[in-house]
């Protein structure tokens, strides 16, 4: 029992250390190119891929788009109907859309180039 606590404690310390190592450099805001590159790539008009209009993701995406616009200054979010997870991930990958819903199984298959 005592060895289990020690292993759990060591695992927690390793996990926290790994997460701390993932932080970016304060001078470059973690993007490697500085503020100029971040401003150049910034877009204030986002496209939010949801799903079909008959499903739950489309109205839910509309509500989230409204929340984003109300809570984030100088941003516009247009939510659009889509063919689902695979299309959403593909369009985000091609940099056509910026936000989208996807289930983890489909995303994993897309990233492994199985779809």
C-alpha positions, 0 to 999 in steps of 0.5 A: 500500500505504501509503495502504491502511494509512492508510485502515485506521488512520483507519477503526479510529479512527473505529469506536472513537470511534463505539463510545465515543460509544454509552456512557451517562451515568454518572449514569443508567446509560445508560437515561435515567431513573436507577436508579429507572426501572431498578428499576421495569422490572426483572423477575426471572422471565424467559421464554425462547422457544426453538423446537419440542420436536423441534428443537435450540433447545428443549433448548439453551434449557433448558441456557442457562436453567439456566446463567442461573439458576446464574450470575445471582443472584435470577433465574428463567428459564422456557424455553418451546416456541414456533413459531420465530423470528417468534413469538419476536421478536413476543412479545419485541416485545409484552413477553410474553417476555424472551429468545428465539432468532431467526435474523437473516433472520427478525428483519430481516423482522419489524423491517421489518414484512414478517411 
